[in-house]
Amino acid sequence: MEFPGRWTALTITPSGTWDEDAYAGIVLSGVLTLASAGAAAVLWLAPSVRRALPWWWILPALLLGTVAGARWATGGQAATRPSA
């Protein structure tokens, strides 16, 4: 699992309401993070993987996926971005 690449879903900060490229980056990073978390969860469901890896191995992926999904659902709004 690659945390630095998926961390961008949480750390991209738009410069203002006009910064559509940053909002597009938030959406793209959110989608990639959710896909990675989903793939890790599906992989962990395999019995051979569950025998080799403890249950807490999947928690970082699910946590990042949950937070990225919440940020994506809110449109990537930061505390400084006024709602339209």
FINUTI-801734 format. One record per residue (C-alpha): x, y negated, z negated; residue in three letters; residue number from 1. Coordinates in Angstrom, 1 decimal. Example, Ala and Ser with C-alpha at 12.3 -4.5 7.8 and 13.67 -1.06 7.14 Angstrom:
(rec (12.3,4.5,-7.8),"ALA",1)
(rec (13.7,1.1,-7.1),"SER",2)
END
This chain:
(rec (0.0,0.0,0.0),"MET",1)
(rec (1.4,-3.4,1.0),"GLU",2)
(rec (0.5,-6.1,-1.6),"PHE",3)
(rec (2.4,-9.1,-0.2),"PRO",4)
(rec (0.6,-8.9,3.2),"GLY",5)
(rec (-2.8,-8.5,1.5),"ARG",6)
(rec (-2.0,-11.1,-1.1),"TRP",7)
(rec (-2.7,-13.8,1.5),"THR",8)
(rec (-6.4,-13.2,1.2),"ALA",9)
(rec (-6.2,-14.7,-2.3),"LEU",10)
(rec (-3.5,-17.3,-1.8),"THR",11)
(rec (-4.4,-19.2,1.4),"ILE",12)
(rec (-5.5,-22.7,0.5),"THR",13)
(rec (-7.2,-24.9,3.1),"PRO",14)
(rec (-5.8,-28.5,3.3),"SER",15)
(rec (-9.4,-29.9,3.6),"GLY",16)
(rec (-12.8,-29.2,4.9),"THR",17)
(rec (-11.5,-29.7,8.4),"TRP",18)
(rec (-8.9,-26.9,8.1),"ASP",19)
(rec (-10.7,-24.2,10.1),"GLU",20)
(rec (-7.5,-22.3,10.8),"ASP",21)
(rec (-7.1,-21.7,7.1),"ALA",22)
(rec (-10.7,-20.5,6.7),"TYR",23)
(rec (-10.2,-18.2,9.7),"ALA",24)
(rec (-7.1,-16.9,8.0),"GLY",25)
(rec (-9.0,-16.2,4.8),"ILE",26)
(rec (-11.6,-14.3,6.7),"VAL",27)
(rec (-9.0,-12.2,8.6),"LEU",28)
(rec (-7.0,-11.5,5.4),"SER",29)
(rec (-10.2,-10.6,3.6),"GLY",30)
(rec (-11.2,-8.1,6.3),"VAL",31)
(rec (-7.8,-6.5,6.4),"LEU",32)
(rec (-7.7,-6.3,2.6),"THR",33)
(rec (-11.1,-4.7,2.5),"LEU",34)
(rec (-10.1,-2.2,5.2),"ALA",35)
(rec (-6.9,-1.3,3.4),"SER",36)
(rec (-8.8,-0.9,0.1),"ALA",37)
(rec (-11.4,1.3,1.8),"GLY",38)
(rec (-8.7,3.4,3.5),"ALA",39)
(rec (-6.9,3.9,0.2),"ALA",40)
(rec (-10.2,4.9,-1.5),"ALA",41)
(rec (-11.1,7.4,1.2),"VAL",42)
(rec (-7.6,8.8,1.1),"LEU",43)
(rec (-7.8,9.2,-2.6),"TRP",44)
(rec (-11.0,11.2,-2.3),"LEU",45)
(rec (-9.1,14.1,-0.7),"ALA",46)
(rec (-8.5,16.8,-3.3),"PRO",47)
(rec (-4.8,17.2,-2.5),"SER",48)
(rec (-4.2,13.5,-3.0),"VAL",49)
(rec (-6.2,13.4,-6.3),"ARG",50)
(rec (-4.0,16.2,-7.6),"ARG",51)
(rec (-0.8,14.3,-6.7),"ALA",52)
(rec (-1.8,10.8,-7.7),"LEU",53)
(rec (-3.5,9.7,-11.0),"PRO",54)
(rec (-6.8,8.0,-11.0),"TRP",55)
(rec (-5.4,4.6,-11.8),"TRP",56)
(rec (-3.3,4.6,-8.6),"TRP",57)
(rec (-6.4,3.3,-6.7),"ILE",58)
(rec (-7.2,0.5,-9.1),"LEU",59)
(rec (-4.9,-2.2,-7.6),"PRO",60)
(rec (-6.3,-1.6,-4.1),"ALA",61)
(rec (-9.9,-1.7,-5.3),"LEU",62)
(rec (-9.2,-4.8,-7.4),"LEU",63)
(rec (-7.7,-6.7,-4.5),"LEU",64)
(rec (-10.5,-5.5,-2.2),"GLY",65)
(rec (-13.1,-6.7,-4.7),"THR",66)
(rec (-11.5,-10.2,-5.1),"VAL",67)
(rec (-10.9,-10.6,-1.4),"ALA",68)
(rec (-14.5,-9.6,-0.7),"GLY",69)
(rec (-15.8,-12.1,-3.1),"ALA",70)
(rec (-13.6,-14.8,-1.6),"ARG",71)
(rec (-14.8,-13.9,1.9),"TRP",72)
(rec (-18.4,-13.9,0.8),"ALA",73)
(rec (-18.1,-17.4,-0.5),"THR",74)
(rec (-16.6,-18.5,2.7),"GLY",75)
(rec (-13.1,-19.0,1.3),"GLY",76)
(rec (-14.2,-22.1,-0.6),"GLN",77)
(rec (-11.7,-23.4,-3.0),"ALA",78)
(rec (-12.7,-25.5,-6.0),"ALA",79)
(rec (-11.7,-28.6,-4.0),"THR",80)
(rec (-13.9,-27.9,-1.0),"ARG",81)
(rec (-17.3,-29.6,-1.2),"PRO",82)
(rec (-20.2,-27.5,0.0),"SER",83)
(rec (-21.9,-28.8,3.1),"ALA",84)
END
